[in-house]
Amino acid sequence: MPKEWPTIAKLETFVPSAQGAGGDYHRQGKGHWIIQGDISCPMHKYPDWRESRAKWGIGVLGSLFVKITATDGTVGYATGFGGPPACWLIEEHFSRFVIGADPRDTNMIWDQMFRASMFYGRKGLPLAAISVVDLAIWDLVGKIRGEPIYKIIGGRTKKEIPLYLTGPQSASAKKMGFWGSKVALPHGPPDGLEGIRKNVAFLKSKRDEVGPDYPIMVDCWMSLDVPYTLQLVKATEDAGVKIHWWEEVLHPDDFDGHRTLKKAFPHILFTTGEHEYSKYGFRKLIEDRSIDILQPDVMWLGGLTELIKVAAMAAAYDIPVVPHGSGPYSFHAIMSFPNSDFCEYIANSPDGHTVWPSFGNLFTNEVLPVNGKVNLTDEPGFGLELNPNAELVPYSAFFKPAKGIGYANEKPQEITEEQKPKELSEGQKP
């Protein structure tokens, strides 16, 4: 470890061009189960857009890759979600808070990026961009220290991490040793009572595949409302189909709806948080106690710096934190968090029968599940090695900022005489 710490000398952004590569789970090839049409989603009310989730644009942003170089030559990097728009935000706005900074000052760098973007950010794309920068900085810090991230943020709390598998093949999940299977709900409110019957039949078929005791979870992807959820949960219980938890049933901002559901079904587990952002967004979910498990995505909510804060708040309420996807980034957090007992793994293969790396071919050494579990090595940072053959398109190749559109290094100019407003006539004066 150096006696004098290097500072951040350079920040670069790229877009991985290969389908399935990088942090955007939704940028998949034709026929992949993640983009198929028979998954309930907010767009199902419009028949023209039900054919495929790709048709209405679920993968429109794409992946992002951030590379940060320190003055001593050490390189940290991370992938995430946001594509070209996120590259613009990072290169033209957030870079000023990163270049020249001590990479150990993660709280200050994060806070400056967040506060500076508050007028247009707080959630969504700006937080996704901040997340990837934050993860790359943590990776850099780990490499300079020569330590894995989970050791830096608190160390090991468990021998290994049990996983459940998200995908369409419950029987395969059980066979591979995952402790549970999460499946996507096929039908939502636009399908009416017939959709409820089909949902119950679908969930019963999954239950029959794996037996009565194997956990089955249901991902509703923000597509239901309170009346429909009340009907669906009751119908499933009446049919004797045991569901371990119901996930993200409502619009992410429907806090009152979550309270209604928990009051109606106190014995049922409800989870959410995948599409929530920052400690401010999670505060109300935590204080309401109507959510049984929080599921922040470390590549979306604000990165590891913010995930640590959310997990600490949740721990004070004894609420488990189980991050959504994110592979190694989630593993390092969960290995360190006492209130995180397991993690999600997304079946990245097209048919969902087998396990592929979370980030496709972007890295050469992603840790993969063995018998439904993962362990971590002591490789520094997040332990990921960039694939030298990865297809990375640099920001400069697809966006060349021109004078006058607000690029990062453009200095304010003096107002010329031609730009000054003309003197008002007597009739125009107030």
Buried (B, 14 or more C-beta within 10 A) or exposed (E): EEEEBBBBBEBBBBBBBBBBBBBBBBBBEEEBBBBBBBBBBEBBEEEEBBEBBBEBEBBEBBBBBBBBBBEEEBBBBBBBBBBBBBBBBBBBBBBBBBBEBBBBBBEEBBEBBBEBBEEEBBBEBBBBBBBBBBBBBBBBBBBBBEBBBBBBBEEEBBEBBBBBBBBBBBBBBBEBBBBBBBBBBBBBBBBEEEBBBBBBEBBBEBBEBBEEEBBBBBBBBBBBBBEBBBBBBEBBBEBEBBBBBBBBBBBBEBBEBBBBBBEEBEEBBBBBBBBBBBBBBBEBBBEBEBBBBBBBBBBBBBBBBBBBBBBEBBBEBEBBBBBBBBBBBBBBBBBBBEBBBBBBBBBBBBEBBEBBBBBBBBBEBBBEBEEBBBEBEEBBBBBBEBBEEBBBBBBEEEBEBEEEEEBEEEEEEEEEEEEEEEEEEEEEEE
